[in-house]
Amino acid sequence: MNLTNKTLLITGGTGSFGRKFTELVLREHEPRRIIVFSRDELKQHEMSRLIPDKRLSFFLGDVRDRDRLTRAFEAKVDIVVHAAALKQVPACEYNPFEAIKTNVLGAQNIIDAAIDCGVAKVIALSTDKAVNPVNLYGATKLCAEKLFVHGNAYTGDRPTCFSCVRYGNVVGSRGSVVPVFLSQRTNGVVTITDPRMTRFWLTLEQGVRFVIQAIGLMRGGEVFVPRIPSMGILDLVKAVAPDCQVQETGIRPGEKLHESLISVDEARHAIALEDLFVIHPEHSWWCCEKSLQGQSLPDGFAYASDSNDQWLSVDELRGIVEATY
């Protein structure tokens, strides 16, 4: 994707994804401006010191505030990357109204403000937990996905288009289990919820590059899913804390043994490209002429972490962790 001379705005831009996205785009592309939209002035101050670049600016605000979003988008923004979310599963379970205000109503505000201000492209970050969700966080992200996909039906003759990216656990992001294991290994005991657990796994930089790739491919309405490897939780323990005792605590409320990135029903209107899958909308407003071309998925296909054809070994996991922390 050519981001030369583009103005990009990233919501939740002081988070782990936002910082990496900003660093990479400033280093490898020539944007006219990157606007970090977030609600924590201290994190903005710290980020401004870490990334002293005149093309970078900061805008205090909350995605719950549509007027503030509109004011930010009026700065001739070409591309919005929506990364702001409440994402801690236990916190969302305990504070459901707050999760809905940010993850669902915030998504609606992004859509309305982008259409009104003529933003060309909006790409929203989603999660494997949005597929057949069993917790509130996943349910809010599924709802947000639906809002962004259907947002394309509201644009009329305006230039704005909306798409989503959906991927799995990110090494180095907030909430990653790796720092927990690193902390626990000093005590000689690592806790896991279930030894059978598997997860999709990618690095922060891979996630950022995939979002940039999706911005280039998007035509409006797609959900982009990367082909990424799975890992077993016990292999991760062996990579991070090989000499520690493993203590099983039991699956927590809202937690799955395995995660899915594409359900069987979604696979019917999805295609496979070389390094990603694309889920196309299944609605009357979708113009098939806009569809990306790829290979149809076989009947009954599902993309799940336990049946994946790519797996990370203990050595590969160890290398990723050592490079990240």
KEZA-115431 format. One record per residue (C-alpha): residue in three letters; y negated, x negated, z negated. Coordinates in steps of 0.001 Angstrom, whole numbers, padded with zeros to 6 digits, always signed. Layout:
ALAYXZ;...
//
This chain:
MET+000000+000000+000000;ASN-003403-001341+001002;LEU-005763-000824-001925;THR-008589-002883-000419;ASN-012016-001437-001180;LYS-010509+001562-002996;THR-011744+002961-006298;LEU-008821+003670-008606;LEU-008858+005515-011919;ILE-005957+005290-014362;THR-005645+007711-017252;GLY-004145+006242-020395;GLY-005195+002953-018878;THR-005137+000933-022104;GLY-001403+001526-022558;SER+001283-000960-021565;PHE+001612+000438-018042;GLY-002148+000683-017527;ARG-002779-002911-018553;LYS-000045-004252-016293;PHE-001162-002037-013412;THR-004756-003207-013781;GLU-003804-006888-013975;LEU-001539-006717-010921;VAL-003919-004724-008724;LEU-006877-006970-009548;ARG-004771-010071-008897;GLU-002994-009047-005694;HIS-005302-006488-004092;GLU-009017-006195-003464;PRO-010037-002875-005024;ARG-013674-001926-005096;ARG-013312-000739-008683;ILE-010731+000183-011317;ILE-011783+002731-013941;VAL-009782+002823-017167;PHE-009944+006334-018616;SER-008690+006550-022217;ARG-009674+007787-025662;ASP-009450+004618-027797;GLU-012640+002543-027734;LEU-011035-000337-029647;LYS-008257-000716-027089;GLN-010838-000571-024308;HIS-012829-003335-025989;GLU-009715-005478-026411;MET-008677-004893-022795;SER-012152-005820-021527;ARG-011844-009159-023334;LEU-008348-009804-021973;ILE-009295-008885-018391;PRO-012904-010008-017817;ASP-013373-008757-014248;LYS-016561-007197-012895;ARG-014505-004711-010861;LEU-013108-003225-014068;SER-014959-000492-015959;PHE-014107+001778-018869;PHE-014630+005490-019426;LEU-014029+007084-022820;GLY-012411+010487-022601;ASP-009343+012641-023163;VAL-007290+014355-020470;ARG-007566+017507-022571;ASP-011278+017604-021662;ARG-011641+018866-018085;ASP-015422+018375-018007;ARG-015059+014735-018981;LEU-012405+014198-016306;THR-014668+015780-013719;ARG-017498+013451-014728;ALA-015181+010437-014351;PHE-013765+011565-010984;GLU-017263+012072-009590;ALA-017588+008273-009389;LYS-016207+008446-005798;VAL-012622+007918-006976;ASP-010080+007517-004159;ILE-006832+007323-006172;VAL-005901+008577-009640;VAL-002857+007209-011464;HIS-002046+009601-014297;ALA-000299+007642-017049;ALA-001744+009329-020150;ALA+000851+011150-022260;LEU+002247+011717-025700;LYS+005662+010128-025210;GLN+007305+009489-028585;VAL+010176+011985-028774;PRO+010137+012498-032590;ALA+006339+012859-032646;CYS+006436+015457-029881;GLU+009167+017388-031685;TYR+007113+017472-034884;ASN+003774+018145-033135;PRO+004712+020456-030246;PHE+001281+022015-029760;GLU-000297+018569-029442;ALA+002324+017456-026900;ILE+001684+020540-024766;LYS-002098+020112-024926;THR-001889+016533-023634;ASN+001159+016530-021362;VAL+000876+020015-019828;LEU-002709+021226-020142;GLY-003904+017683-019508;ALA-001979+017721-016222;GLN-003677+020964-015229;ASN-007067+019428-015996;ILE-006268+016399-013821;ILE-005307+018676-010925;ASP-008390+020896-011191;ALA-010805+017975-011539;ALA-009213+016035-008663;ILE-009450+018992-006274;ASP-013031+019787-007275;CYS-014127+016146-006870;GLY-012266+015466-003607;VAL-009962+012705-004897;ALA-007651+011712-002034;LYS-004444+010889-003944;VAL-003129+011598-007427;ILE+000175+010084-008553;ALA+001589+011099-011936;LEU+004101+009146-014009;SER+007164+011063-015154;THR+010447+010178-016842;ASP+014192+010619-016614;LYS+013870+012849-019682;ALA+012318+015512-017428;VAL+015739+016065-015795;ASN+017692+018755-017660;PRO+015477+018186-020715;VAL+016868+018503-024233;ASN+013680+017622-026126;LEU+010074+018809-026021;TYR+008787+015582-024502;GLY+011152+015973-021544;ALA+010255+019657-021225;THR+006522+018894-021101;LYS+007062+016207-018460;LEU+009190+018586-016373;CYS+006405+021147-016619;ALA+003842+018517-015630;GLU+005955+017549-012603;LYS+006019+021184-011490;LEU+002257+021427-011896;PHE+001612+018326-009799;VAL+004042+019335-007052;HIS+002587+022850-006861;GLY-000933+021486-007120;ASN-000657+020804-003401;ALA-000610+024564-002794;TYR-004084+024871-004338;THR-005928+022283-002269;GLY-006546+024453+000805;ASP-008418+022397+003371;ARG-009493+019791+000803;PRO-008110+016242+001147;THR-006406+015948-002255;CYS-002628+015492-002476;PHE-000390+015156-005540;SER+002962+013425-006087;CYS+005024+012067-008989;VAL+007099+009018-009766;ARG+010088+009386-012085;TYR+011909+006432-013618;GLY+013822+005332-016711;ASN+013335+003120-019760;VAL+010802+000326-019338;VAL+011250-003086-020939;GLY+008012-004001-022677;SER+006564-000504-022914;ARG+005551+001320-026082;GLY+008639+002789-027723;SER+011107+000363-026176;VAL+014139-000285-028362;VAL+013998-004030-027732;PRO+011275-004815-030327;VAL+013303-002819-032866;PHE+016371-004971-032208;LEU+014295-008150-032320;SER+012948-007136-035716;GLN+016316-006035-037090;ARG+018170-009172-036110;THR+016370-011146-038823;ASN+018305-009018-041314;GLY+021622-009449-039511;VAL+022152-005717-038907;VAL+021211-003793-035746;THR+021280+000018-035746;ILE+022298+002082-032734;THR+022718+005841-032456;ASP+025910+005835-030346;PRO+027837+002939-028758;ARG+028570+004981-025608;MET+024895+005366-024742;THR+023613+004265-021317;ARG+020105+004140-019898;PHE+018310+003337-016657;TRP+016343+000104-017048;LEU+013441-001587-015283;THR+010659-003999-016130;LEU+007010-003079-016528;GLU+006102-004977-013370;GLN+008823-003193-011398;GLY+007411+000122-012587;VAL+003888-000844-011512;ARG+005022-002037-008090;PHE+006997+001145-007579;VAL+003926+003266-008319;ILE+001890+001266-005791;GLN+004686+001723-003228;ALA+004731+005478-003885;ILE+000949+005713-003412;GLY+001434+004284+000060;LEU+004318+006631+000930;MET+003076+009886-000591;ARG+002045+012800+001567;GLY+001847+015345-001231;GLY+004586+017117-003168;GLU+007211+014384-003437;VAL+008896+013070-006554;PHE+009746+009397-005999;VAL+012742+007898-007829;PRO+013556+004168-007671;ARG+017066+002784-007285;ILE+017366+000900-010566;PRO+020291-000444-012623;SER+021831+001006-015745;MET+022646-000794-018963;GLY+024916-000028-021896;ILE+023370-000074-025360;LEU+026056-002427-026700;ASP+025364-004874-023866;LEU+021697-004824-024856;VAL+022654-005602-028453;LYS+024806-008515-027255;ALA+021864-009796-025229;VAL+019256-009494-027984;ALA+021199-009910-031232;PRO+024673-011249-030407;ASP+025502-012410-033926;CYS+024444-009259-035748;GLN+026519-006519-037276;VAL+026167-003175-035460;GLN+025626-000067-037554;GLU+026026+003370-035948;THR+023595+006032-037197;GLY+024437+009030-034977;ILE+022547+010620-032104;ARG+019104+011853-033092;PRO+017808+015361-032334;GLY+016657+015576-028717;GLU+018578+012466-027621;LYS+021149+012285-024812;LEU+024156+010017-024399;HIS+023196+009426-020757;GLU+020069+010113-018717;SER+019678+011507-015198;LEU+017037+010756-012600;ILE+018185+013301-010007;SER+020110+016463-010807;VAL+022761+017989-008549;ASP+020393+020811-007603;GLU+017520+018462-006773;ALA+019797+016299-004621;ARG+020101+019137-002093;HIS+016507+018589-001009;ALA+016299+014828-001590;ILE+016738+011852+000715;ALA+017744+008234+000224;LEU+015708+005316+001526;GLU+016597+001645+001149;ASP+015293+001169-002387;LEU+014374+004674-003556;PHE+015078+008372-003408;VAL+012531+011036-002469;ILE+012804+014590-003783;HIS+010985+016910-001406;PRO+009468+020248-002470;GLU+011565+023335-001847;HIS+008786+025859-001336;SER+007254+027900+001475;TRP+003998+025944+001480;TRP+005775+022649+002159;CYS+005358+021544+005772;CYS+008571+019848+006903;GLU+006630+017813+009453;LYS+005185+015856+006525;SER+008621+014898+005231;LEU+009594+011267+004949;GLN+012736+010555+006944;GLY+015847+009232+005260;GLN+019532+009839+004649;SER+020568+013162+003131;LEU+022488+012919-000120;PRO+026150+014014-000239;ASP+027098+017374-001669;GLY+027422+017222-005455;PHE+025424+013985-005761;ALA+023665+013301-009066;TYR+021888+010119-010099;ALA+022887+009484-013714;SER+022879+006377-015890;ASP+026618+006527-016654;SER+027750+006944-013008;ASN+025253+004528-011467;ASP+026593+001939-009006;GLN+024239-000776-010340;TRP+024689-002281-013809;LEU+022957-005070-015691;SER+025181-007682-017304;VAL+024568-009155-020750;ASP+023174-012330-019181;GLU+020842-010366-016908;LEU+019588-008301-019844;ARG+019048-011454-021887;GLY+017008-012987-019057;ILE+014837-009878-018737;VAL+014189-009718-022491;GLU+013366-013417-022754;ALA+010956-013133-019823;THR+009257-010107-021361;TYR+008938-011008-025062;
//
